[in-house]
Amino acid sequence: MLNGSPNSQHAIVPAIRPTSEPYSSNPESFICASPALRRLLLQAEMVAPRLHLASLEGEPGTGKHLFAQTLRQKSPFATAPFLRRDAREWLATEAVISDIGGTLYLDRIDLLSTTGQHLLLGFLKSLQSEAKPNPRLLVLTSSHARLLYLASHGHFLPDLAFRLAAVRFVLPPLREHREAIGPLAQAILERICHRYQQPIATLGPGALQHLIQHSWPGNIRELASVLESCILDCPSAVIPPEALSLVPASPPPSVIAEPLVPITLDAAIHRHIQFVLDLNHGNKLRAARQLGISRSTLYRILAGDALQP
């Protein structure tokens, strides 16, 4: 990880409060059912004992949250609080840095606005400004897009991307390691049957091949959803191929097509301002500060005037 100088002029530093949700409340463990996943786990075992900051990247449903808990379990923070927050909402909260402790998992940082990226960068700089990282804090972030790619195209702050990508875990989509589908499916079936307190179900002849041929746009989350529907709908403990309700990989254009709605610059500005106001529960002073404008300018925009420099 990179060290930086303090930047506390407008730092917004939320705290991790003790949580009543222990790690054991989620008994699921990360299943290493393919060489790609085993490499990830090996990487986690190597870096977790000294880890303080890492990014997790991957498509929706690839298991980033579960892998984050695996990292936490293998780190010195295994028994400390684990807090999962949407990065956009978390950055709208203020607190004192001395209150922070445990594991902070910030979800979807690739959706942060430029203002939010600067706030997160300032937060990380304040953590890394000491000679040694904060010994009581593990920061994990997740994104669907690759941060270095976003930075190279001007959509993400390069300094922030470089800090987060120093230790980076990329979770592969399920279609790229189909050999994992069989072991994953059986492990998921066992978990679901245990949850509903019924005998363990298995895939019948042809069912596994049916799963392997699917493209899995929703990845492991979609696989778990399909299998849970089977458990609830199929009375037999052996799941036949016809019981697997798989969504077509490419729905007809008439199903997914939406009319294009023209949007003006003023409309885009108002939409973004309303989003920031919602994050701050209508607090205009705090919203103006995060937007980098004066409160009087914010009132003018809300009144319908154009944004003036």
Steps between C-alpha positions, in 0.01 A plus 500: 500500500609852435558760766371854457514832679210610723206663328254586772369834375161359407540138604180312568591205718215269600546252782445128527267442788484163676255274320279231644551285189790260567689327225340172598160637393611426144623139511573488128868471411676580177492187281821442303351292221738598218868589450406869468325500838779300664752761382286770657488317831876443494551871436268580790689270736829666402398864550219489758722491814648841407211645301355846567361606159385301195258520210270224376391518137256285308163481331181498712447169673860374487529481880688817593323544835558137598865525396532820707381305804754229418776762493380636831490152653863437402618840625569630853151661481315165506323570830454876448179660364422466128306788345371492143390832353415646162796731439274786385291494817795449733681807367201715597557424869741684727681368806834503677789294370595379846170308517587277205583134558432165335430423134335756275363358173407778256279376219484640143773763518497502119171694528651779709476849356817704466415669829458162667830378357680802645337435838610136496851599390523747788382230742763253378772764515410576860527128582833463322658821623655336807823305496295181534141425380217513750542169686127484577357542149467287188350682199361288215330648194299338223423603144347343192745678268878490511622815669821536298296475180262770625797719596662458158179626337460800730212358706688444827771688689835340408647554848202328661508214247872440557458491878214252481659283229821445697330189641228392259285188474317439172216248531435327166152469347353152520508454122882518510539204737211269421680210666393660828127476422463138615673534840341842558153370416529206740636717782220751448239223496631370833483845655147564374374160618662556837328838527158346424575193714438243231701213346791598278397530134720403207509574129339234285632363168550780250441778751867586545554519125199729480663730757839493328350608167342810653690831470426614861479878460413518873792273594493307830211707636288392202605137549394513865166658406427233237585218740294644786198524268551134412511397865176686571316389185629147441363233739771251406847493658643438154477812282424428131617735222146621428471633857780750440341831407780681316447847358601519132842655455377749239139610554313624193564869429132574555535384862800712592468797268411829663420828326783751508414798717686817404670663797641851517804616695275688744297185560817298563624763749167502686494120509850485651422774753184318606704181545749681728214662693339160553828361634513788746133470597423845359783681681582773244810630677664158504387426144647829375830420668517156336406648161775761533265798463367766733162462666372806313598339169317185602185703575523668159525167321207357695303814410556427132791737421789375291824412677734797493879473550 
